[in-house]
Amino acid sequence: MAGEFSRTSRIGDQLQKELASLIQFEVKDPRLGMVTINEVRVAKDLGYADIYYTVLGLDDNAERLAENQAALDSAKNFLRHRLAKEVKLRVMPHLRFHYDASVVNGARMSALIEEAVQKDQRKNQDSEEE
């Protein structure tokens, strides 16, 4: 039971909540869009926290995604400093931001599956009519 919720996963959950709030309300970079923090993975030694995010509505615009990545990278020291005030840890992990394409890939795969199902249904209807 105790192994299900490790310390690093609890820290990751807390960092995710705090980062979402800080990015939304305190980062004033015009390059930054509507960022959603999907997951935070913290290293066992608390040296690094890998933050996976998506940006609302910019999934296919590589230039804007690069701008958002640059904005988050430039704000990571500010965010780390603010997190250190909010979350009481002896060592605050260094933040590394990664764009999470799994949501986009999942939506694309779902559309492909839906398209295949519709083709199959049309094919079955055509064979029944004959």
HUBEL-V845355 format. One record per residue. N is the residue number from 1. RES is the residue in one letter. D_CENTER is the distance of its C-alpha to the mean C-alpha in Angstrom with 1 decimal. Layout:
# HUBEL-V845355
{{N RES D_CENTER} {N RES D_CENTER}}
This chain:
# HUBEL-V845355
{{1 M 27.4} {2 A 26.5} {3 G 24.7} {4 E 22.1} {5 F 20.4} {6 S 20.6} {7 R 20.6} {8 T 17.6} {9 S 15.5} {10 R 17.0} {11 I 16.3} {12 G 12.6} {13 D 12.6} {14 Q 14.7} {15 L 12.8} {16 Q 9.6} {17 K 12.2} {18 E 14.0} {19 L 11.3} {20 A 10.2} {21 S 14.0} {22 L 14.8} {23 I 12.6} {24 Q 14.0} {25 F 17.5} {26 E 18.4} {27 V 16.9} {28 K 19.4} {29 D 18.4} {30 P 19.5} {31 R 17.2} {32 L 14.1} {33 G 13.1} {34 M 11.4} {35 V 8.0} {36 T 5.8} {37 I 4.2} {38 N 3.3} {39 E 5.5} {40 V 8.1} {41 R 10.8} {42 V 14.1} {43 A 17.0} {44 K 20.2} {45 D 22.1} {46 L 19.5} {47 G 19.7} {48 Y 16.1} {49 A 12.7} {50 D 9.9} {51 I 6.7} {52 Y 3.6} {53 Y 2.3} {54 T 4.6} {55 V 8.1} {56 L 10.6} {57 G 13.5} {58 L 13.1} {59 D 11.9} {60 D 15.4} {61 N 16.3} {62 A 16.0} {63 E 17.9} {64 R 15.8} {65 L 12.5} {66 A 14.7} {67 E 15.8} {68 N 12.4} {69 Q 11.8} {70 A 15.3} {71 A 15.0} {72 L 12.3} {73 D 14.4} {74 S 17.5} {75 A 16.3} {76 K 15.2} {77 N 18.7} {78 F 19.1} {79 L 16.0} {80 R 17.3} {81 H 20.7} {82 R 19.7} {83 L 17.8} {84 A 21.0} {85 K 23.0} {86 E 20.9} {87 V 20.2} {88 K 23.4} {89 L 23.0} {90 R 25.6} {91 V 23.2} {92 M 19.9} {93 P 17.6} {94 H 16.9} {95 L 13.4} {96 R 11.8} {97 F 8.8} {98 H 7.5} {99 Y 6.4} {100 D 5.0} {101 A 8.2} {102 S 8.8} {103 V 8.7} {104 V 11.1} {105 N 13.0} {106 G 13.4} {107 A 14.8} {108 R 17.0} {109 M 18.3} {110 S 19.1} {111 A 21.0} {112 L 22.9} {113 I 23.9} {114 E 25.0} {115 E 27.0} {116 A 28.6} {117 V 29.6} {118 Q 31.2} {119 K 33.1} {120 D 34.3} {121 Q 35.5} {122 R 37.3} {123 K 38.9} {124 N 40.1} {125 Q 41.5} {126 D 43.3} {127 S 44.8} {128 E 46.0} {129 E 47.7} {130 E 49.8}}
